[in-house]
Each structure stands twice: as C-alpha cells, then as structure tokens.
Amino acid sequence: MTHRGTRADPAGKPTYARRRIGARMQLVIIAGGLGTRLRPLTYERPKALVPLLNRPQILHLFDRLPPAIDEVLVAVNYRFEQVQAFFGAADLGRDVRVVHEAAPLGTGGALRNVASRIHGTFAAFNGDVVDSLDVGELLRFHADRRRRATITVAPVEDPSAFGVVAVDGDRAVRFVEKPPRGDAPSNLVNSGRYVFEPEVLDMIEAGREVSLEREVFPRLVQAGLSVFRYEGVWSDAGTRESYLQAQALLLGAWGGGIAEDAEVERAAIRKPVLVAPGAFVEGTLGPRVVLGRGCRVGRARVEDAALFAGVNVDDKAEVSGSIVGDRASIGEGAVVRDSIVGDGVQVAPHAEVVKASVAA
C-alpha cells in the first residue's frame, strides 16, 4: 500500500518525505472507545464528550496544539453522530474531521481506518489523556531522531496498569503491556501521545481489531521507536479514579475559579474549586471540586468530586470521591462516596451509595 504523500524510489519501494519543522501536520485522536469504565455517564454521551472542568474532555487536547497541526482527524465508533454534531458546531481554529469506525477495531485499527486520509508524518493521541505536554517540542524531537515512531512516556509509582517502556538513551528496547506488579522493566509508562511516519500504517492489518500496545509497539521496538520523556501533568481520565485525578491535576496546575454570578457567600470554600455560572452553595465545598452550571448545594459537604450541570445536593448530605451526572439529586442526609451517579438519578434521603455505579 502506498499512501498519499509518498513517492516510489527507482526500485519501486515507497519512500516517505518527513515533515519539516513548522510544516503542516495532521493529528489523529483515537476516541472510539465505549467508555465502559465511566458508565452510566457514557450511556447518553461518548467518553470524548464527558465534561472535565466543565468542558468536553476532548477539548483539553486542543488547548496547546501548535499551528503546525492544522488538521485533526477524530476516529470514532460509539455515538459517532453525536461527536460529529459537536465538532460541526465548534469553532476550534483548525480543520476537524470526524471519521466513522464502523466496528471497534482497537487503537491500531482506528489508525488503519484513517490511512487513506494520512498525507505524511502525523501525530496520534489517545482521547482520554490529560497532560501538560509541549506538543511542538515533541514534534521537533521526532524530526531530529529520524526514526519510524516516537512514543511519549511518563514516570509513575506503580506501572502495572500501563504499557511499560524500557529505554536505552532515547530509544525503546522493550515494550510490555500491563506487566504483573513487580515485573515491570521500568517505571516509564506509555502516556498516549505518539508521532508516526506513515509506513507504520503498513504494519497494521486492515479489517480486524489491532492493539497498538500489544501488537504494533513491540514490533516498532525492533524497527526503531524513539522515547520522549516528560514529567509534567499527566493522567488518563477513563475511570472514576483517574478522572478525579485528572481533575485534581488540572485544578492544581491551572487553578479553579468561581463565576461572578455564583452565590457562595454563605459557603465554606476550600480551594481549589471550579464553580460554574448559576451555582448556589451554602455548605462546605472542596478541596478539588468542580460544580457545573446551575448546581445547588445546600448545607452539605462536597469534596474530591465533580457535579455536572443542574445537580442538587440537599442539606446534611455528603458527596466525596464521586462523579455525579447532569440533573441528579442527592437527598437530605444521603452519603455518596467513591461512586458514579448517572444523569437524572434521584438518591433518596439518608441513603448510602458507596463504591457503586447508579443509573436512572
């Protein structure tokens, strides 16, 4: 297969022109997952549009894109029409195309599905990652190394839940997906940001589910896989725990704030918090809390939590370590701890919801 943007050498083998620094480049956002670990919040919305700091999660990826990335391809399976409608109405200052993936094909299959649209060196980002990566620096790093691919890595205390990369200098020498605890070859984990030469797409078989992490990266280790290390803000946001960690990192790194028309005069605020317009709070709020538009919190306590738009928390209730969906209601004296409460759920007064996922 010869992709657009390639040329053939005299022997007939495709060769690929690398992008110059500052040249136009494409970004593929892999956003096709079902978001099962965030259910029931993802029953009515794709994971990419789950609010994070009161913005659809996927928009955080656009905040620091350099001008060189002027076209974004969003690879989507689940709720494609909803994502397409969202980007059709959004003005993000660059061309965004939502590409339908008829059946879930894994992280590798999602890239292979957009192969005909790729014109040269391209970036690929997992859609459920939040970070402070300097994308321009990553692109320059890749161009300087002149290898087939670059993977970003971040250090973590326990790498067993991630893809782990063993390195020699700036080159990967081993890639192990989710090794048993204590058997990881390093503490550097795949942080979901990549730059690829288009020939990498030829390593992905069409028409079947393919995992970048389990099938492609181990092969790229042999072919030439550069490693870009950074130690800034990084978290995925695909589970309740990691979502709240990402929220806390963002609040800590970039601060929160309280909308001018929010009524919080009688509240006890423990920063950082982010309070949207139209919210009303009488109780204790924070730390690490985000309230969506129109939330109402009575003489209650809310900490380490995200409350989406229109949530109501009655007096004497407690909400902690939890995500609460749009228009849900937490009754008087109820306790919601380490849980996900779906859109529109009514938690009865004095009920206890602990380590649960509750749908309407």
C-alpha positions as CSV (number, residue, x, y, z in Angstrom):
1,M,0.0,0.0,0.0
2,T,1.3,3.4,-0.9
3,H,-0.3,6.3,1.0
4,R,-0.9,9.8,-0.4
5,G,2.2,11.9,0.3
6,T,4.6,9.1,-0.6
7,R,6.8,8.6,-3.7
8,A,8.4,5.5,-5.1
9,D,12.2,5.0,-5.4
10,P,13.7,3.5,-8.6
11,A,13.3,0.0,-7.2
12,G,9.6,0.7,-6.7
13,K,9.7,0.7,-2.9
14,P,7.6,3.5,-1.3
15,T,9.6,6.2,0.5
16,Y,8.2,8.9,2.8
17,A,9.0,12.5,2.9
18,R,9.3,13.7,6.5
19,R,7.7,16.8,7.7
20,R,9.9,19.9,8.1
21,I,9.7,21.7,11.4
22,G,6.8,24.1,11.1
23,A,5.3,22.3,8.2
24,R,1.6,21.3,8.1
25,M,0.8,18.2,10.0
26,Q,-2.2,16.0,10.9
27,L,-3.3,14.8,14.3
28,V,-5.4,11.6,14.8
29,I,-7.3,11.5,18.0
30,I,-8.3,7.9,19.0
31,A,-11.7,8.4,20.6
32,G,-13.6,5.3,19.6
33,G,-13.9,3.6,23.0
34,L,-17.2,2.8,24.6
35,G,-16.2,4.3,27.9
36,T,-17.4,1.3,29.9
37,R,-15.5,2.2,33.0
38,L,-17.3,5.6,33.2
39,R,-20.8,4.1,32.9
40,P,-23.5,5.1,33.4
41,L,-22.2,8.6,32.4
42,T,-21.4,7.2,28.9
43,Y,-24.8,5.7,28.3
44,E,-26.0,9.1,26.9
45,R,-22.7,10.6,25.7
46,P,-19.4,9.3,24.2
47,K,-16.4,9.4,26.6
48,A,-14.9,12.2,24.5
49,L,-17.8,14.5,25.5
50,V,-17.9,13.7,29.2
51,P,-17.3,17.1,30.9
52,L,-14.0,17.6,32.6
53,L,-13.6,21.0,34.3
54,N,-17.0,21.8,32.7
55,R,-15.7,21.3,29.2
56,P,-16.0,18.2,27.0
57,Q,-13.0,16.1,27.8
58,I,-11.6,16.0,24.2
59,L,-11.3,19.8,24.1
60,H,-8.4,19.8,26.6
61,L,-6.4,18.1,23.8
62,F,-6.8,21.2,21.6
63,D,-5.5,23.8,24.1
64,R,-1.8,23.5,23.3
65,L,-1.7,22.3,19.8
66,P,0.9,24.2,17.7
67,P,-0.1,25.9,14.5
68,A,1.8,23.2,12.6
69,I,-1.1,20.8,13.4
70,D,-3.8,22.3,11.1
71,E,-6.0,19.2,10.6
72,V,-7.4,16.9,13.2
73,L,-9.0,13.6,12.5
74,V,-11.2,12.2,15.3
75,A,-11.6,8.5,15.0
76,V,-14.9,7.5,16.5
77,N,-17.1,4.4,16.7
78,Y,-19.5,4.8,19.6
79,R,-22.0,7.6,19.2
80,F,-20.4,8.9,16.0
81,E,-23.3,11.2,15.1
82,Q,-23.1,12.9,18.5
83,V,-19.4,13.6,18.1
84,Q,-19.8,14.7,14.5
85,A,-22.6,17.2,15.5
86,F,-20.4,18.6,18.4
87,F,-17.5,19.3,16.1
88,G,-19.7,20.6,13.4
89,A,-20.9,23.3,15.7
90,A,-17.5,24.1,17.3
91,D,-15.0,26.7,16.0
92,L,-11.5,25.5,17.0
93,G,-9.4,27.4,14.5
94,R,-8.4,24.3,12.5
95,D,-10.0,21.7,10.3
96,V,-11.6,18.9,12.3
97,R,-12.9,15.8,10.6
98,V,-14.8,13.1,12.4
99,V,-14.2,9.7,10.9
100,H,-16.6,6.9,11.4
101,E,-15.2,3.5,12.5
102,A,-18.0,1.1,11.6
103,A,-16.9,-1.5,14.2
104,P,-14.5,-1.1,17.1
105,L,-11.0,-2.1,15.8
106,G,-8.8,-1.2,18.7
107,T,-6.2,1.5,18.9
108,G,-4.3,0.2,15.9
109,G,-7.3,-0.5,13.8
110,A,-8.6,3.1,14.4
111,L,-5.4,4.4,12.8
112,R,-5.6,1.9,9.9
113,N,-9.2,3.1,9.3
114,V,-8.0,6.6,8.5
115,A,-4.9,5.5,6.5
116,S,-6.3,6.9,3.2
117,R,-6.5,10.4,4.7
118,I,-2.9,10.5,6.0
119,H,-0.5,12.5,3.9
120,G,2.8,12.2,5.7
121,T,4.3,12.3,9.2
122,F,1.4,12.5,11.7
123,A,0.7,12.7,15.4
124,A,-1.7,10.3,17.2
125,F,-3.2,11.0,20.6
126,N,-5.4,8.8,22.9
127,G,-8.5,10.8,23.5
128,D,-8.8,10.1,27.3
129,V,-5.5,11.6,28.4
130,V,-4.9,14.9,30.1
131,D,-1.4,16.4,30.2
132,S,0.9,19.4,30.0
133,L,2.9,18.1,27.1
134,D,4.7,20.7,24.8
135,V,3.5,19.2,21.5
136,G,5.8,21.4,19.5
137,E,8.8,20.1,21.4
138,L,7.6,16.5,20.8
139,L,7.3,17.1,17.0
140,R,10.9,18.6,16.9
141,F,12.2,15.7,18.9
142,H,10.7,13.2,16.5
143,A,12.0,15.1,13.4
144,D,15.6,15.1,14.9
145,R,15.7,11.4,15.6
146,R,14.5,10.3,12.1
147,R,13.0,7.0,13.3
148,R,9.7,5.5,12.3
149,A,7.9,6.4,15.5
150,T,8.1,8.3,18.8
151,I,6.2,7.4,22.0
152,T,5.9,9.7,25.0
153,V,6.5,8.2,28.4
154,A,5.9,9.5,32.0
155,P,7.1,8.1,35.3
156,V,4.6,6.5,37.7
157,E,4.9,4.8,41.1
158,D,3.1,1.6,40.0
159,P,3.4,0.9,36.3
160,S,1.5,-2.4,36.4
161,A,-1.7,-0.9,34.9
162,F,0.0,0.6,31.9
163,G,2.2,-0.2,28.9
164,V,5.8,0.0,30.2
165,V,8.8,1.0,28.2
166,A,12.4,0.0,28.9
167,V,14.8,2.5,27.3
168,D,18.4,2.9,26.3
169,G,19.1,6.6,25.9
170,D,16.3,8.0,23.7
171,R,15.4,4.6,22.2
172,A,12.9,1.9,23.4
173,V,14.4,-1.5,23.9
174,R,11.3,-3.3,25.2
175,F,7.6,-2.6,25.5
176,V,5.4,-4.6,27.9
177,E,1.7,-4.0,28.2
178,K,0.4,-4.2,31.8
179,P,3.1,-6.3,33.3
180,P,2.4,-8.2,36.6
181,R,3.1,-6.0,39.7
182,G,6.8,-6.1,40.4
183,D,7.8,-7.4,36.9
184,A,7.9,-4.1,35.1
185,P,11.1,-3.4,33.2
186,S,11.0,0.3,34.2
187,N,8.7,2.9,35.8
188,L,8.2,4.7,32.5
189,V,4.7,4.2,31.0
190,N,3.1,4.9,27.7
191,S,1.4,8.3,28.1
192,G,-0.7,8.1,25.0
193,R,1.0,10.6,22.7
194,Y,2.7,9.4,19.5
195,V,4.3,10.7,16.3
196,F,4.4,8.2,13.4
197,E,5.8,8.0,9.9
198,P,3.1,6.8,7.6
199,E,4.8,3.5,6.9
200,V,3.8,2.5,10.4
201,L,0.3,2.1,9.0
202,D,1.5,-0.7,6.8
203,M,2.3,-2.7,10.0
204,I,-1.4,-2.7,10.9
205,E,-3.6,-5.4,9.2
206,A,-6.8,-4.0,7.8
207,G,-10.2,-5.2,8.7
208,R,-9.5,-6.6,12.1
209,E,-9.1,-5.4,15.7
210,V,-5.4,-4.4,16.3
211,S,-3.8,-3.2,19.5
212,L,-1.0,-0.6,19.2
213,E,0.1,-1.6,22.6
214,R,0.2,-5.4,22.2
215,E,0.9,-5.8,18.5
216,V,2.5,-2.7,17.0
217,F,4.8,-1.2,19.6
218,P,6.7,-4.5,20.3
219,R,7.4,-4.6,16.5
220,L,8.4,-0.9,16.4
221,V,10.9,-1.5,19.2
222,Q,12.8,-3.6,16.6
223,A,12.2,-1.2,13.7
224,G,13.1,2.0,15.7
225,L,11.0,3.6,18.4
226,S,12.1,6.9,19.9
227,V,11.2,7.7,23.5
228,F,10.2,11.2,24.6
229,R,10.2,11.6,28.4
230,Y,8.5,14.4,30.3
231,E,7.4,14.8,33.9
232,G,4.7,17.4,33.7
233,V,1.0,17.0,34.4
234,W,-0.3,13.6,33.1
235,S,-3.2,11.4,33.8
236,D,-5.7,9.3,31.8
237,A,-9.3,10.0,32.6
238,G,-11.0,6.8,31.7
239,T,-12.1,5.6,35.2
240,R,-13.7,7.3,38.1
241,E,-10.3,7.3,40.0
242,S,-8.3,8.6,37.1
243,Y,-10.9,11.1,36.1
244,L,-10.8,12.6,39.5
245,Q,-7.0,12.5,39.5
246,A,-7.0,14.4,36.2
247,Q,-9.5,16.9,37.6
248,A,-7.2,17.4,40.6
249,L,-4.1,17.8,38.5
250,L,-5.8,20.4,36.2
251,L,-7.2,22.3,39.2
252,G,-3.7,22.3,40.8
253,A,-1.8,23.2,37.7
254,W,-4.1,25.9,36.3
255,G,-6.3,26.8,39.2
256,G,-10.0,27.0,39.5
257,G,-12.3,29.9,40.0
258,I,-15.8,31.0,40.9
259,A,-18.2,32.5,38.4
260,E,-19.2,36.1,39.2
261,D,-22.9,35.2,39.4
262,A,-22.5,32.1,41.5
263,E,-23.9,32.5,45.0
264,V,-21.3,31.2,47.5
265,E,-21.3,33.9,50.2
266,R,-22.6,31.5,52.9
267,A,-20.3,28.7,51.8
268,A,-17.1,27.5,53.3
269,I,-14.7,27.2,50.3
270,R,-11.6,25.0,50.4
271,K,-9.7,25.7,47.2
272,P,-9.0,24.6,44.6
273,V,-12.6,24.6,43.2
274,L,-14.3,25.5,40.0
275,V,-17.8,26.8,40.2
276,A,-19.8,27.5,37.1
277,P,-22.3,30.3,36.5
278,G,-25.7,30.0,38.2
279,A,-24.5,27.7,41.0
280,F,-25.6,28.2,44.6
281,V,-23.7,26.8,47.6
282,E,-24.4,27.1,51.3
283,G,-22.3,24.2,52.7
284,T,-18.6,23.1,52.7
285,L,-17.1,22.9,49.2
286,G,-13.7,21.5,48.4
287,P,-11.0,20.9,48.0
288,R,-10.8,19.6,44.4
289,V,-14.4,20.1,43.4
290,V,-16.0,21.1,40.1
291,L,-19.6,22.3,40.0
292,G,-21.4,22.5,36.7
293,R,-23.8,25.2,35.6
294,G,-26.8,25.7,37.8
295,C,-25.8,23.3,40.6
296,R,-27.3,23.8,44.0
297,V,-25.6,22.6,47.2
298,G,-27.4,23.1,50.5
299,R,-25.9,22.9,53.9
300,A,-24.0,19.8,52.7
301,R,-20.4,18.7,52.3
302,V,-18.8,18.1,48.9
303,E,-15.1,17.2,48.3
304,D,-13.0,15.5,45.7
305,A,-16.0,15.4,43.4
306,A,-17.4,16.5,40.1
307,L,-21.0,17.6,39.9
308,F,-22.3,18.1,36.3
309,A,-24.9,20.7,35.3
310,G,-28.0,21.0,37.3
311,V,-27.1,18.7,40.2
312,N,-28.9,19.3,43.5
313,V,-27.4,18.3,46.9
314,D,-29.7,18.7,49.9
315,D,-28.8,19.6,53.4
316,K,-26.7,17.3,55.6
317,A,-25.7,15.2,52.5
318,E,-22.1,14.2,51.9
319,V,-20.5,13.7,48.4
320,S,-16.9,12.6,48.1
321,G,-14.7,10.8,45.6
322,S,-17.6,10.7,43.2
323,I,-18.8,11.9,39.8
324,V,-22.5,13.0,39.6
325,G,-24.2,13.3,36.3
326,D,-26.5,16.0,34.9
327,R,-29.7,16.9,36.8
328,A,-29.1,14.2,39.5
329,S,-30.3,14.8,43.0
330,I,-28.8,13.8,46.3
331,G,-31.4,13.7,49.1
332,E,-31.1,15.1,52.6
333,G,-28.6,13.3,54.7
334,A,-27.6,10.9,51.9
335,V,-23.9,9.8,51.6
336,V,-22.4,9.3,48.1
337,R,-18.8,8.1,48.3
338,D,-16.4,6.7,45.7
339,S,-19.2,6.3,43.2
340,I,-20.6,7.3,39.8
341,V,-24.2,8.6,39.8
342,G,-25.8,8.8,36.4
343,D,-27.7,11.6,34.8
344,G,-31.1,12.2,36.4
345,V,-30.6,9.7,39.3
346,Q,-32.6,10.6,42.5
347,V,-30.6,9.4,45.5
348,A,-33.2,9.0,48.4
349,P,-32.8,10.9,51.6
350,H,-30.4,9.2,54.1
351,A,-29.4,6.6,51.5
352,E,-25.8,5.4,51.3
353,V,-24.1,4.9,47.9
354,V,-20.6,3.6,48.3
355,K,-18.3,2.3,45.6
356,A,-21.2,1.9,43.2
357,S,-22.4,3.0,39.8
358,V,-26.0,4.0,39.8
359,A,-28.1,4.6,36.7
360,A,-31.6,6.1,36.4
